[in-house]
Amino acid sequence: MDRFLPLLLGVWQQACRNIRIDASAEAIAAVLARRLPLDHLLIRQLDPARAQLAMLAWTGQHAPPSTAETTSPGVELEPLIAWCGTRQVVRGPAETVTRRLPGLLPAGLCGNILAGGLVLEGQVLGAAILATEQPGRFSQEHEPMLAALLDPLAVAVQNDRLVRELTALREAAEADRAKLLARLGRQDITDPIVGAEGGLREVMHRVELVARADTPVLILGETGSGKEVVARAIHGRSPRASGPFLRVNCGAIPPELADSELFGHERGSFTGAAAQRKGWFERADGGTLFLDEVGELSPAIQVRLLRILQDGTFQRVGGERQLRVDVRVVAATHRDLGAMVGAGQFRADLWYRINVFPIDLPALRERPQDIPAMATSFALRAAARLGLPPRLPTPEDMERLLAYPWPGNVRELAAVIERAAILGNGRALEVPTALGGNAATPAVAASDPATTPARTPAQKSEETRDDTGETLDEVVRRRIEAALADCLGRIEGPFGAARRLGVNPHTLRARMRRLGIDWTRFRPLRP
């Protein structure tokens, strides 16, 4: 064994110095050629799950240009896997080795073969094959030499596998980041939030208040109003900012898979559970889990969600062990959870648990001062994404955008601007065409004072008065107070003022706070 030490040391050095198998195989083959009659070094990787034996490296003067060759369909790998696990060295002509171990040698390889299985920490990784084109040049004394070299060769295969996995994870993370930024309409995750100093000033103040605490947060707002952006702002300003932020669309999870998606499952716990899987809560450990559209969860899942919010413990589907996670939950919904609790559609105890610190996110029509900056930002990003010259909205475009009520909120504004950029094809933004028949004139858009849409800067001034001499805020206040009086101060529910005015209760509360309307004045006096 002592006579193998210099060779063994040289192979170990090359295996640890080069983490990619293509580089390490060439360097190891050069070291081996000093002591062995070597023409080719082949490294093959076994993937039992896919029943596949792939070629990782093939060195030598006559090696093929690509190492992508794999086992032919129908080749039985069980005998080959068993042989690799024994770490037994096989030697002989290529024809003899092929008969003994079908599938080990690639097509076209001939001459004398010396091969052994690669095993690391009990896991079969593949096989190392030494080949010489002249028959009979490998002797019996070469067998213990290869047996000693199997460990560094296995480490070289493992290093290559790990670096490939890390590369795949990095690429997947970059792809997810690009998709996220595209969905949020941002160029960078640290971009300032448009409207933070305008219509979202109160929202951002509440974000700053709650971010440093670990308190559950419930973000209330209409669809497309930017709830995920606010949730990420909370995470980014919290002590968990370096941890994961995961978003779960509760409305998109099939009820039968909700348990597995949120809490994970053990292998064999149900048909198709081929491996253990971590759920969203485990993957968010140490970070923030954003439960979007939490009102869509089924009653059964609400029970399990309540438990993990109470003590941080849960069980995977099919598991018996109690697991614990440290996760901050930020939930969001466009639905009226208070009314759902009253109707028995949402658990009251879960409502109290997630509603510790509510944040009302105003609709876009309630913060018209943010529309010009948003439209400009979306226009620049659309131009960059589409490869077009940057074109900004004209004053006439802005007037149309400000007059439109934006039922789809920020998401709709982003879509309209991108559509306008596509239609303009780099010449201009075709905002009128992009809005199409949805563009409302200011007179039509103002028909419902409780849902007053964005106006031009002159129109939205509190000093602007209609034909009766009232300001716009006075008209809105009068309509809301009349509805509260008719509904005896009730805001939510089928007989509430929000239903009477045709608006979301959270939207109505936000408007009442801005106008200083006290709903308790309209409650009947108790005797």
TAURUR-V168871 format. One record per run of one state. SS is the DSSP state (a for helix, b for strand, c for the rest). FROM is the first residue (numbers start at 0). LEN is the number of residues. If there is no record, write none. Layout:
# TAURUR-V168871
SS:FROM:LEN, SS:FROM:LEN
This chain:
# TAURUR-V168871
c:0:1, a:1:16, c:17:3, a:20:12, c:32:7, b:39:8, a:47:3, c:50:1, b:51:7, c:58:11, b:69:1, c:70:7, a:77:9, c:86:3, b:89:4, a:93:7, c:100:11, b:111:9, c:120:2, b:122:10, c:132:8, a:140:44, c:184:16, a:200:11, c:211:5, b:216:4, c:220:6, a:226:10, c:236:8, b:244:5, a:249:3, c:252:2, a:254:9, c:263:1, b:264:1, c:265:11, b:276:1, c:277:2, a:279:4, c:283:4, b:287:5, c:292:1, a:293:3, c:296:2, a:298:13, c:311:1, b:312:2, c:314:2, b:316:1, c:317:5, b:322:2, c:324:3, b:327:6, c:333:3, a:336:6, c:342:5, a:347:7, c:354:2, b:356:4, c:360:3, a:363:3, c:366:1, a:367:19, c:386:8, a:394:9, c:403:5, a:408:16, c:424:6, a:430:8, c:438:3, a:441:4, c:445:3, a:448:3, c:451:13, b:464:1, c:465:5, b:470:1, a:471:15, c:486:10, a:496:5, c:501:3, a:504:11, c:515:3, a:518:4, c:522:5
